[in-house]
Amino acid sequence: MITAQAVIQKKRDRETLTSSEISTFLRGYMSLQIADYQVAAWLMAVYLNGMTTDETLTLTREMRDSGTVLNLSSIPGKKIDKHSTGGVGDKTSMMVTPIAAACGVTVPMITGRALGHTGGTLDKLESIPGFNAKPSPERIIEILKSTGAVIMGQTDDLAPADRRIYALRDVTATVESIPLITASILSKKLAEGIDGLVMDVKTGSGAFMPTLKAATSLSHSIVDVCRAMKTKIVVLITDMEQPLGRAIGNALEIRECIEFLNGRTPEDLETVTIALAAHMIRLGGQARSLDHASKLAYEAVSKGEAAKRFRHIIRAQGGDERVMDNPDLLPRAAHTEDFRAKTSGFVVRCDAKRLGLASNALGAGRYRVEDPVDLAVGIYLDKKVGDRVVKGDVLCRIHWNDEQRFSSAVRLIEEAYEIKNQRPRRRPLIHAVLKGQR
């Protein structure tokens, strides 16, 4: 007989668990026969001792199958999703989705909310008046058939084991475990009934995986599990040493997305977005090669098809599509303050984590799930790493509503920027690409 104590002890002693042991343990937890404190002990054992690929695969399957798996068989064509491990100013989901959909790919995208110093796609989308981030399963099918894409939150019956386990990880200091991260991400994604996945694993100060070594380990783990589950996978390891694009904060980032889709965008945001969209288009079978897919992605933006598709997505999910023509309909902060350079030279550091924390301090993010979010506040970066500045130049603009929060944010922004006499060496935007094999 498989008991919870035996499973905990075996993982504590660095032994490999069988599929039956993992399945019995997870199912016992979901049926309330195994207590939170027992799962917490097991999570710590996994955190300390790791898991094999086969163990991670079984855990992912069990978490996926703990609830409803979407049946998208009534929708023709390949279903491809994209997921990011999170960062500061990372708004690519709102752009790759309409680009890929405009190129003939069906995109059922499940995404999340802000937590810690990283932003959340759902919070950003909810800054669009009326936007419904949790359509019913029936409505999801309707939206996918009519627009080719939906951007939604995790429903209550989608991978419920992940929600319960993540809540325990959050309070037991076991979040940063590669097998647990892999199972958490993929159980949700594979419950969508997708054919392929493009992953954006961030690395740098503002990333969940701050070192390239950790990001690479996570990427290999995701590739191995997807390959075993016969799901096409491409992982891009991208840079998060400084924020992506220029806007940080919910409504500010939606405004930047609209500008991007209308042809105005910072170079770094365009590079990463087009790369992700191209891989989605290629996996979706809509292009002969990656170069062809990149060309299609560029054309979808330049010809206005991606902007038109984003408008359709907003409308289908109950949002006010007029924001596409008039971004001033988005929430706006009561005050804007310029943060200026105190010396001349080159920006050598524009630290993503500190700027993310500063945005949170203004009220744009949350530290606990129940924290309220101010959709209007945030930071707009005028200068980034490598830019020449003269004393008094505006480094960034702070959008704020609360004076006490503003003061806290300024201290963090002061720590985030560093100016020196010599221009710094540029970090690559895309560190590596993994395509289902090592």
N, C-alpha and C positions, 0 to 999 in steps of 0.2 A: 504493500500500500504506500502511495506517495503522500507524504505529509509536508505541511508548510515548514516545519522545523528541519526536516531532512533536506529540503531544497535550499533553505537558508544556509545550513551547515555546509553543504556540498560546495556552494559558491564561495562561502567564507574561506574554505580550505583550498581554494583555487582549482577545484575540479570542474570538469565540463558537464553541464546539465544536458539531459536527453530532451528530445522534443516533447515526450510525454510529461516529463517533470515540469517543463515551462508551461505547457498547455494546461495541465492540472492546476498549477499554481495561479495562473492568470484567471482561469475560469472560476476557481474557488474564490478569488478576490472579487470578481464581478458579481458572484452570487451571494456575497456577504458572509461566506464561510471562513474566509481568511481576513484577518483584521489589518487595519492601516499600519499598526506598529510592526506587524510581521513583514509587510511589504516594504516599509521604511528600512528595516534591517537588511532585507534582500537587496534593495537599491544601493545601500552603502557598500555591500559586498561586491556588487557589480561595478560600482564606481571605483573601488580599490583594486579589483582583480580583473576587470574587463570581461569580454565575451568573445567567443569564436564567431566566425562568419555564420556558421550553421545555427548557433544559439541566437544571434541577432536576427537571422532570417525567420526563425520560429517565433520569436517575440514580435516581430513586425507583423507576421501573418495573424497571430492571435489578437493583436491590438486592432488590426484592420477589421477582422471578422467579429469583433466584440459588438458591432452595431450593424447598421444598414450599409450595404455597398451599392452605390448608385448604378442603375442599369441604363446605360446610354445607347443600347443596341438599336434603338429606334432612330437614332441620328446617324446618317451616313458619314463616312470619312473618318480619318484619324483624329483622336482626341488627345491633345497635347497640353500639358500644364507647365508652368514655370514657378519655381520657388526660390526665395532668397533667405539666407540665414540671418539677414537683418543688418541694418547699418544706419548711418546718419545721412539724411537727405536722399535715401534710396527710394526713389519713386518710380522705378522702372516697370513695376507690375502694371501701372495704369497706362503705360505706353506700349509695352510689348503685346499686351492683350489685344488692343484694337488693331495694331499693325499685323499681327499673325492672323487675326480673324479676317481682316481685309484681304489677306493673301490666300484665303480658303481653308485655314486651319480652324477646327473647333476647339475652343479654349474654355474648359470648365475650371475656373481658378478658385481654390479655397485659400483664404489668407487670414491674417490675424490682426490683433490690436497691439498698440505700443506697450512695452514693458521695459523698465530700466531706461537706459539712455538711447535705445533705438526706437525709431518711429514705427507706427502700425498702419498698414494699407487701409484697413477698415475705418480707422479714425479719419484718415485723409479723405476717403470717399464720402464719409458722413458729413464733411464740411460742405458738400453739395446739398443744398436744401432739398429735402424729401427723399434722398437716396436710401433705398432699402437694401441693407447688406445681408439680410437673412430671408430670402424668398423661400417659399415652400418647395418641397421636392417636385411637385407637379409644375409649379411656376418655373423652376430651374430648367426643366425640359422644354417648356414653351419658349423661354428666353433663348436657349441655345439654338432652337430651330429657327427662330426669327432673326436673331442678330449674330449667331455664331460664337458668342462669348458671354460668360457671366462671371462676375467677381463677387465672391460671397464669403461669409464667415462659416465656421464649422457649426453644423447643425447639431442638435442635442443627440440625435441617433447615429451620428457619423463618428466612428472610432471613439466611443465613450470611455474605453479603457485608457486612452491617451490622456483625456482630460483629468481623470482621477489620479493617474500616476504622475502627471506633470505637477498637479497641485502638491503631491507629497515631495517630489523632487525639489520644488521651489522652497519648501520649508525645512528640508533636511540636507541642504548643501550638496546635492547630487545632480545638479543640472548639467555640469560640464563633463559628461561622460559620453564618449563617441558612440558606443553601442546604443545607449538610451536616446541620444539625439537622433541617430539614424532611424530607430524604430518609431520615434515620435513623429518625425517629418514624413516618413514613407507610409506609415499606417493611415494617415489622413489623406495623403495624395493618392495612394492606391485604392482607397475607398471610393474614389471618384469614378472608377472604371476607366481610367485613362490608358492610352496605348504607349505614351512616351512622356518623358519629363526632362526639362532643362533646369538644372540647379545652378544657382549663383551662390557660391560659398565665399563669403567675405573674409579678408585678412587685413590686419592693421589695428591701430589703436581703438577705432570705433566699432570693431567687429567682435562677434561672439567668440571667434577663434582668432586671437590677436597675432599669433605667430604663423608663418607660412607652413611650418612643420605640422602644427595642429590642424590647419585647414586642409592640408594634403591628406592627412590620416582620415579625417572625416570624409573627404571626397572619395577616397578609395573604398571606405566602408559603404557609402551610398551606392557606388558603382557595383560593388560585389553583390549587394542584396538585390538591386534592381535586375542585374543580370540573372541571378538565380530565380527571380520571379518573372522572368521573360518580359520585362518592361524596358523599352528603349530608353537610354539615359545618356545625357551629356552634362558634364559638370564643368563650369567655368570658375576658376579661382580668381576673384577680382579684388581690387585694392580698396581699403577703407581706412587708410591712414589720415586722409582728410575727407570731408563730406563730398558726396556725389552731387554734381550740379551746384547750384547757388542757394536754393531755398531750403530752409529747415523749419518744419512746422506744417500743420495740416492743410489749412487753406492756402498758405503760401506755396506749398508743394503742388497742389492741384493747379494753381495758377501757372506754375512752371511747366506742368504737363501740358496744359492747353497751349502755352507758348511753343513748346516742342512740336506738338502736332500741327501747329500753324507755321512751322518752319523756323522758329527762333529758339536756339538752345545752346548752352555751353558745350564745348567740344568733348569734355570727358563724359558727360551724360549721353551724348549722341553715340560715342564709341561703344560704350557698354550696352546701351539699349539696342542698337542695331545688331551687335554681336549676339545678344540673347535672342532677339526676334528671328535672326537668320537661322539659328540652330533649331528653333521651334518650327519654322517653315520647312526646313530640311527634314526634320523628324516626321513632320506631318505629310511628307510625300508631295509637297507642292513645288519642289525645285530640283533641278538636275544635280546641282552641286552647291557647296556653301557659298561660292562666289555668286552664283545665280540667285540664291536665297537672299544674300545681302543686297543685291541689286533690287530685288522685289520689295524688300523692306524699305529701302530708300525711296523707291517710287511710290509706295503706299503713303508715305509721309508727304513727299513733294507734290503729289497729285491731289492731296486732300482726302484720299480714301480712308486713311486711318482716323483723321479727325471726324469724318462723317460716321465711322463705325463707333467711335467713343461716344458721340452724340446719341446714337441708337442705344448703346448700352445704358447710358444715363437715363434715357427715356423709359426703357424697358424695366428698369429697376426703380421707377418712381421718382427719379431726380429731376431737377429743373434744368433742362437742356440749354436754357438761355445763357448759362454760364460760359458756354463755348464761344458766344459772341460778346458777352459782357462779364468778364471775370470779377467785376466789382460787385456782382450779386453774391459772391462768396463772403463769409464772415471777415470783418476787418477790425483790427485793433484800434483802440481809442488814441494811442500815442505811437509815434515813431521817433527813434533817437539814433543819431549817427555815432558810431564808435570809430574814433580817428587814430591814425598812427602817431606815436609819440616820437618817432625817429625816422630817418630816411634809410633806404636800402632795399633789400629783397625779402619777401616773405619766405622764410625757410620752414616754418611750421604753422599749420592751420589744423590743430588737433581735433580729430573727429569726435573722440569720446568727450572731451571737455565742452565742445560746442553742442553735442547732444545733451549733455547734462545741463548746459545753460538754457537750451530750449525747454527742457523739462522744468527747470527752475522758473521759467516764465509761465508755465502751466500747460505746455503743449503735449506733455507726455504723462506717464504715470509710473509710480513705483510699486503700487499694489493694484490688483485687478479692479477693485472698487473705486479707485481714485477718479474724480471728475477730470475732464480734459477741456481746456480752452482752445477751441478750434481756430481762433483768429491769430494767436500770438506765434512768435517765432523769430528767426534770424534770416536775413538775406545777405549773402557774402558778395561784397564788391571786389575783394582781393583774395586770391588763393596762392598756394605754394608756387614760387617762381616769379610772381608778379613784382615789378619794381614799384616802390612807393616813395612818396615824398612826405616829410613830416606834415601832418595835418590832413593827409588824404583819408577818405572814408574807407575803412577796412570792411565794415559790415553795418547793416542797418537793423536795429532792434525794434521789433513790433511788440508792444506791451500794453497791458491793461492794469496791472497792479504794481504800485511803486515799490513795495517791499520785495516782491518777486523780481522786479527789474534790477534792484541793487544786488541781489544774489547772483543774477545772471551775468552782470557786468564783471564781477570778480572772476567768474569762470572764463569769460571771453578774454580777459586780460591774460590768463594763464594759457589760453589756447593759441594765441598768436605769438610768433617770434620773428623778429626782423634782424637781419645781419647784412654785412657789406657784400658778401659773395653770393651769387646766384646758386641755389642748391641743385643737386643732381635729381632728375625726375625719376620717380618710381613708375614702373609699368602699371597700366590700368588693368591689364589682364595678365596674371602671372602664369597660368597654365590652363589647358583644356584637356579633360579626360573623356574619352568616348567609349565607355563600356569595356575597356581593357587596359591593363597596366602596361 
